[in-house]
Amino acid sequence: MSDTKSGDDNTLSVTPKKTLTLKRPGMEQGTVRQNFSHGRTKQVVVETKKRKFSMPGDKPEPAAAPVFTPKPAVVAAPVVVPEAPKAPPPPPPPAPVERSGMVLNELSRSEMEARRRALEGSKVREVED
């Protein structure tokens, strides 16, 4: 090795890696500001597809239609299949029972007596008014 430096520096260096991306045909990219509650905002990237427009007079190019060659049909005697008798439709489900707001069957005697007294008291008050 020599102590003198030469003008040629043959050292290797690595450049920082860039992210590789592919541009999709027919796609455009843009940014929009997304608003959240409490005044917070965020900028997001959106991709939009390009729409293909056609003029009213233009006709699209017809695609190559597959050629269909009809095969000669084999004539056979028609087979009569007797239909099996259909089972009767199942009966409709029973209608749900409508319940009223009052459940008197489950009240004890003391509760029924208290209700009766309250109703009588309200009737007396109505008559007084």
Contact map, one row per residue, 1 for C-alpha under 8 A:
111000000000000000000000000000000000000000000000000000000000000000000000000000000000000000000000000000000000000000000000000000000
111110000000000000000000000000000000000000000000000000000000000000000000000000000000000000000000000000000000000000000000000000000
111110000000000000000000000000000000000000000000000000000000000000000000000000000000000000000000000000000000000000000000000000000
011111000000000000000000000000000000000000000000000000000000000000000000000000000000000000000000000000000000000000000000000000000
011111100000000000000000000000000000000000000000000000000000000000000000000000000000000000000000000000000000000000000000000000000
000111111000000000000000000000000000000000000000000000000000000000000000000000000000000000000000000000000000000000000000000000000
000011111000000000000000000000000000000000000000000000000000000000000000000000000000000000000000000000000000000000000000000000000
000001111100000000000000000000000000000000000000000000000000000000000000000000000000000000000000000000000000000000000000000000000
000001111110000000000000000000000000000000000000000000000000000000000000000000000000000000000000000000000000000000000000000000000
000000011111000000000000000000000000000000000000000000000000000000000000000000000000000000000000000000000000000000000000000000000
000000001111100000000000000000000000000000000000000000000000000000000000000000000000000000000000000000000000000000000000000000000
000000000111110000000000000000000000000000000000000000000000000000000000000000000000000000000000000000000000000000000000000000000
000000000011111000000000000000000000000000000000000000000000000000000000000000000000000000000000000000000000000000000000000000000
000000000001111100000000000000000000000000000000000000000000000000000000000000000000000000000000000000000000000000000000000000000
000000000000111110000000000000000000000000000000000000000000000000000000000000000000000000000000000000000000000000000000000000000
000000000000011111000000000000000000000000000000000000000000000000000000000000000000000000000000000000000000000000000000000000000
000000000000001111100000000000000000000000000000000000000000000000000000000000000000000000000000000000000000000000000000000000000
000000000000000111110000000000000000000000000000000000000000000000000000000000000000000000000000000000000000000000000000000000000
000000000000000011111000000000000000000000000000000000000000000000000000000000000000000000000000000000000000000000000000000000000
000000000000000001111100000000000000000000000000000000000000000000000000000000000000000000000000000000000000000000000000000000000
000000000000000000111110000000000000000000000000000000000000000000000000000000000000000000000000000000000000000000000000000000000
000000000000000000011111000000000000000000000000000000000000000000000000000000000000000000000000000000000000000000000000000000000
000000000000000000001111101000000000000000000000000000000000000000000000000000000000000000000000000000000000000000000000000000000
000000000000000000000111111000000000000000000000000000000000000000000000000000000000000000000000000000000000000000000000000000000
000000000000000000000011111000000000000000000000000000000000000000000000000000000000000000000000000000000000000000000000000000000
000000000000000000000001111100000000000000000000110000000000000000000000000000000000000000000000000000000000000000000000000000000
000000000000000000000011111110000000000000000011110000000000000000000000000000000000000000000000000000000000000000000000000000000
000000000000000000000000011111000000000000000011110000000000000000000000000000000000000000000000000000000000000000000000000000000
000000000000000000000000001111100000000000001111000000000000000000000000000000000000000000000000000000000000000000000000000000000
000000000000000000000000000111110000000000001111000000000000000000000000000000000000000000000000000000000000000000000000000000000
000000000000000000000000000011111000000000111100000000000000000000000000000000000000000000000000000000000000000000000000000000000
000000000000000000000000000001111100000000111100000000000000000000000000000000000000000000000000000000000000000000000000000000000
000000000000000000000000000000111110000011110000000000000000000000000000000000000000000000000000000000000000000000000000000000000
000000000000000000000000000000011111000011110000000000000000000000000000000000000000000000000000000000000000000000000000000000000
000000000000000000000000000000001111101111000000000000000000000000000000000000000000000000000000000000000000000000000000000000000
000000000000000000000000000000000111111110000000000000000000000000000000000000000000000000000000000000000000000000000000000000000
000000000000000000000000000000000011111100000000000000000000000000000000000000000000000000000000000000000000000000000000000000000
000000000000000000000000000000000001111100000000000000000000000000000000000000000000000000000000000000000000000000000000000000000
000000000000000000000000000000000011111110000000000000000000000000000000000000000000000000000000000000000000000000000000000000000
000000000000000000000000000000000011111111000000000000000000000000000000000000000000000000000000000000000000000000000000000000000
000000000000000000000000000000001111001111100000000000000000000000000000000000000000000000000000000000000000000000000000000000000
000000000000000000000000000000001110000111110000000000000000000000000000000000000000000000000000000000000000000000000000000000000
000000000000000000000000000000111100000011111000000000000000000000000000000000000000000000000000000000000000000000000000000000000
000000000000000000000000000000111100000001111100000000000000000000000000000000000000000000000000000000000000000000000000000000000
000000000000000000000000000011110000000000111110000000000000000000000000000000000000000000000000000000000000000000000000000000000
000000000000000000000000000011110000000000011111000000000000000000000000000000000000000000000000000000000000000000000000000000000
000000000000000000000000001111000000000000001111100000000000000000000000000000000000000000000000000000000000000000000000000000000
000000000000000000000000001111000000000000000111110000000000000000000000000000000000000000000000000000000000000000000000000000000
000000000000000000000000011100000000000000000011111000000000000000000000000000000000000000000000000000000000000000000000000000000
000000000000000000000000011100000000000000000001111100000000000000000000000000000000000000000000000000000000000000000000000000000
000000000000000000000000000000000000000000000000111110000000000000000000000000000000000000000000000000000000000000000000000000000
000000000000000000000000000000000000000000000000011111000000000000000000000000000000000000000000000000000000000000000000000000000
000000000000000000000000000000000000000000000000001111100000000000000000000000000000000000000000000000000000000000000000000000000
000000000000000000000000000000000000000000000000000111110100000000000000000000000000000000000000000000000000000000000000000000000
000000000000000000000000000000000000000000000000000011111100000000000000000000000000000000000000000000000000000000000000000000000
000000000000000000000000000000000000000000000000000001111100000000000000000000000000000000000000000000000000000000000000000000000
000000000000000000000000000000000000000000000000000000111110000000000000000000000000000000000000000000000000000000000000000000000
000000000000000000000000000000000000000000000000000001111111000000000000000000000000000000000000000000000000000000000000000000000
000000000000000000000000000000000000000000000000000000001111100000000000000000000000000000000000000000000000000000000000000000000
000000000000000000000000000000000000000000000000000000000111110000000000000000000000000000000000000000000000000000000000000000000
000000000000000000000000000000000000000000000000000000000011111000000000000000000000000000000000000000000000000000000000000000000
000000000000000000000000000000000000000000000000000000000001111110000000000000000000000000000000000000000000000000000000000000000
000000000000000000000000000000000000000000000000000000000000111110000000000000000000000000000000000000000000000000000000000000000
000000000000000000000000000000000000000000000000000000000000011111000000000000000000000000000000000000000000000000000000000000000
000000000000000000000000000000000000000000000000000000000000011111100000000000000000000000000000000000000000000000000000000000000
000000000000000000000000000000000000000000000000000000000000000111110000000000000000000000000000000000000000000000000000000000000
000000000000000000000000000000000000000000000000000000000000000011111000000000000000000000000000000000000000000000000000000000000
000000000000000000000000000000000000000000000000000000000000000001111100000000000000000000000000000000000000000000000000000000000
000000000000000000000000000000000000000000000000000000000000000000111110000000000000000000000000000000000000000000000000000000000
000000000000000000000000000000000000000000000000000000000000000000011111000000000000000000000000000000000000000000000000000000000
000000000000000000000000000000000000000000000000000000000000000000001111100000000000000000000000000000000000000000000000000000000
000000000000000000000000000000000000000000000000000000000000000000000111110000000000000000000000000000000000000000000000000000000
000000000000000000000000000000000000000000000000000000000000000000000011111000000000000000000000000000000000000000000000000000000
000000000000000000000000000000000000000000000000000000000000000000000001111100000000000000000000000000000000000000000000000000000
000000000000000000000000000000000000000000000000000000000000000000000000111110000000000000000000000000000000000000000000000000000
000000000000000000000000000000000000000000000000000000000000000000000000011111000000000000000000000000000000000000000000000000000
000000000000000000000000000000000000000000000000000000000000000000000000001111100000000000000000000000000000000000000000000000000
000000000000000000000000000000000000000000000000000000000000000000000000000111110000000000000000000000000000000000000000000000000
000000000000000000000000000000000000000000000000000000000000000000000000000011111000000000000000000000000000000000000000000000000
000000000000000000000000000000000000000000000000000000000000000000000000000001111100000000000000000000000000000000000000000000000
000000000000000000000000000000000000000000000000000000000000000000000000000000111110000000000000000000000000000000000000000000000
000000000000000000000000000000000000000000000000000000000000000000000000000000011111000000000000000000000000000000000000000000000
000000000000000000000000000000000000000000000000000000000000000000000000000000001111100000000000000000000000000000000000000000000
000000000000000000000000000000000000000000000000000000000000000000000000000000000111110000000000000000000000000000000000000000000
000000000000000000000000000000000000000000000000000000000000000000000000000000000011111000000000000000000000000000000000000000000
000000000000000000000000000000000000000000000000000000000000000000000000000000000001111100000000000000000000000000000000000000000
000000000000000000000000000000000000000000000000000000000000000000000000000000000000111110000000000000000000000000000000000000000
000000000000000000000000000000000000000000000000000000000000000000000000000000000000011111000000000000000000000000000000000000000
000000000000000000000000000000000000000000000000000000000000000000000000000000000000001111100000000000000000000000000000000000000
000000000000000000000000000000000000000000000000000000000000000000000000000000000000000111110000000000000000000000000000000000000
000000000000000000000000000000000000000000000000000000000000000000000000000000000000000011111000000000000000000000000000000000000
000000000000000000000000000000000000000000000000000000000000000000000000000000000000000001111100000000000000000000000000000000000
000000000000000000000000000000000000000000000000000000000000000000000000000000000000000000111110000000000000000000000000000000000
000000000000000000000000000000000000000000000000000000000000000000000000000000000000000000011111000000000000000000000000000000000
000000000000000000000000000000000000000000000000000000000000000000000000000000000000000000001111100000000000000000000000000000000
000000000000000000000000000000000000000000000000000000000000000000000000000000000000000000000111110000000000000000000000000000000
000000000000000000000000000000000000000000000000000000000000000000000000000000000000000000000011111000000000000000000000000000000
000000000000000000000000000000000000000000000000000000000000000000000000000000000000000000000001111100000000000000000000000000000
000000000000000000000000000000000000000000000000000000000000000000000000000000000000000000000000111110000000000000000000000000000
000000000000000000000000000000000000000000000000000000000000000000000000000000000000000000000000011111100000000000000000000000000
000000000000000000000000000000000000000000000000000000000000000000000000000000000000000000000000001111100000000000000000000000000
000000000000000000000000000000000000000000000000000000000000000000000000000000000000000000000000000111110000000000000000000000000
000000000000000000000000000000000000000000000000000000000000000000000000000000000000000000000000000111111110000000000000000000000
000000000000000000000000000000000000000000000000000000000000000000000000000000000000000000000000000001111110000100000000000000000
000000000000000000000000000000000000000000000000000000000000000000000000000000000000000000000000000000111110000000000000000000000
000000000000000000000000000000000000000000000000000000000000000000000000000000000000000000000000000000111111000000000000000000000
000000000000000000000000000000000000000000000000000000000000000000000000000000000000000000000000000000111111101100000000000000000
000000000000000000000000000000000000000000000000000000000000000000000000000000000000000000000000000000000111111100000000000000000
000000000000000000000000000000000000000000000000000000000000000000000000000000000000000000000000000000000011111110000000000000000
000000000000000000000000000000000000000000000000000000000000000000000000000000000000000000000000000000000001111111000000000000000
000000000000000000000000000000000000000000000000000000000000000000000000000000000000000000000000000000000011111111100000000000000
000000000000000000000000000000000000000000000000000000000000000000000000000000000000000000000000000000010011111111110000000000000
000000000000000000000000000000000000000000000000000000000000000000000000000000000000000000000000000000000000111111111000000000000
000000000000000000000000000000000000000000000000000000000000000000000000000000000000000000000000000000000000011111111100000000000
000000000000000000000000000000000000000000000000000000000000000000000000000000000000000000000000000000000000001111111110000000000
000000000000000000000000000000000000000000000000000000000000000000000000000000000000000000000000000000000000000111111111000000000
000000000000000000000000000000000000000000000000000000000000000000000000000000000000000000000000000000000000000011111111100000000
000000000000000000000000000000000000000000000000000000000000000000000000000000000000000000000000000000000000000001111111110000000
000000000000000000000000000000000000000000000000000000000000000000000000000000000000000000000000000000000000000000111111111000000
000000000000000000000000000000000000000000000000000000000000000000000000000000000000000000000000000000000000000000011111111100000
000000000000000000000000000000000000000000000000000000000000000000000000000000000000000000000000000000000000000000001111111110000
000000000000000000000000000000000000000000000000000000000000000000000000000000000000000000000000000000000000000000000111111111000
000000000000000000000000000000000000000000000000000000000000000000000000000000000000000000000000000000000000000000000011111111100
000000000000000000000000000000000000000000000000000000000000000000000000000000000000000000000000000000000000000000000001111111110
000000000000000000000000000000000000000000000000000000000000000000000000000000000000000000000000000000000000000000000000111111111
000000000000000000000000000000000000000000000000000000000000000000000000000000000000000000000000000000000000000000000000011111111
000000000000000000000000000000000000000000000000000000000000000000000000000000000000000000000000000000000000000000000000001111111
000000000000000000000000000000000000000000000000000000000000000000000000000000000000000000000000000000000000000000000000000111111
000000000000000000000000000000000000000000000000000000000000000000000000000000000000000000000000000000000000000000000000000011111
